[in-house]
Amino acid sequence: MKSKAIGVLASLITGCILLSSCSTAASTQKDVQRIVLESAAVETLGDADLTDAADTADTFMKAVKEQDTDSIKALSTYSAADFSTDDFTSAAPAAIFANMTYEITGDPVYEGQSKVWVPVSGKFPALLAAIVSTMEDTPLVASLSKDTFYASQWEEPSEELQTATFLGIYDAIADKLSDKDAGTTSFDGKMYLEKDQAADKWVVTGIPKELTDIVVWASSINPMEYIPDYDAATQAVLDILVADGTITQEQSDTYIRENQMGSDATVTGDADDSADGSTDAA
């Protein structure tokens, strides 16, 4: 009986050893397969391919910075409309991208199926801060809007004059965006690229959202909503129109009275007596 028990125990131990060996062998085989597959993926791309991906990412960012629309189209699935506008707001995104700084912060990371992502970070001038700063300059806003204001009140509203006003305002905003002391917005994310096997080149298919939001913001924000004091701005416009002889003081006084402007824009007999001190616009 004892020898029989020993034999059974030996069989169990042997079975456990065999099972363990099989399990280890299976695990080892899977590891080898994984390594082989991963190696094959790297070999399929190759170091040169990964370097090309990083170079493409950098070249694309340079194209965006320089507003090189042909290169943007050639290097990516994006178009010029994603980074620029063709209306009076165009100066703002152009200034933002021109003053953008960026850095490719790491090597491409392979995701399989000829796709990689590349880490990128940087910063660009803050649009809203530049708008607020520009619209706080009452004499500047008055000088840029006086013609369209006059037309809307004493002649016929002019779309051409309104466009000219906004062009001037966005040019001023662009100057603020180019100021070294302007506030900045940071971005930190991934650029996605896919290998076009037929053309043997990398194509940028995705970038940090902050970069495509720039045009959206430039097109949707109305700078006029950020005038801090409408009465003061209106008074400054009236002062300019009186000073250059476009309207009389009586016309200015009538406008103020009929539109019930606040106490900061009191009716006076002299255009230089405006209570808000905005006569510098004259």
HELIX and SHEET records of a PDB file:
HELIX    1   1 LYS A    2  LYS A   65  1                                  64    
HELIX    2   2 THR A   69  LEU A   75  1                                   7    
HELIX    3   3 ALA A   80  ASP A   82  5                                   3    
HELIX    4   4 ALA A   91  ALA A   98  1                                   8    
HELIX    5   5 LEU A  127  MET A  135  1                                   9    
HELIX    6   6 THR A  138  TRP A  154  1                                  17    
HELIX    7   7 GLU A  159  LEU A  177  1                                  19    
HELIX    8   8 LYS A  209  SER A  220  1                                  12    
HELIX    9   9 PRO A  223  TYR A  226  5                                   4    
HELIX   10  10 TYR A  230  ALA A  243  1                                  14    
HELIX   11  11 GLN A  249  GLU A  258  1                                  10    
HELIX   12  12 SER A  263  ALA A  265  5                                   3    
HELIX   13  13 ALA A  271  ASP A  273  5                                   3    
HELIX   14  14 THR A  279  ALA A  281  5                                   3    
SHEET    1   A 3 THR A 101  ILE A 104  0                                        
SHEET    2   A 3 LYS A 115  PRO A 125 -1                                        
SHEET    3   A 3 VAL A 109  GLY A 112 -1                                        
SHEET    1   B 4 THR A 101  ILE A 104  0                                        
SHEET    2   B 4 LYS A 115  PRO A 125 -1                                        
SHEET    3   B 4 THR A 184  ASP A 196 -1                                        
SHEET    4   B 4 LYS A 201  GLY A 206 -1                                        
END                                                                             
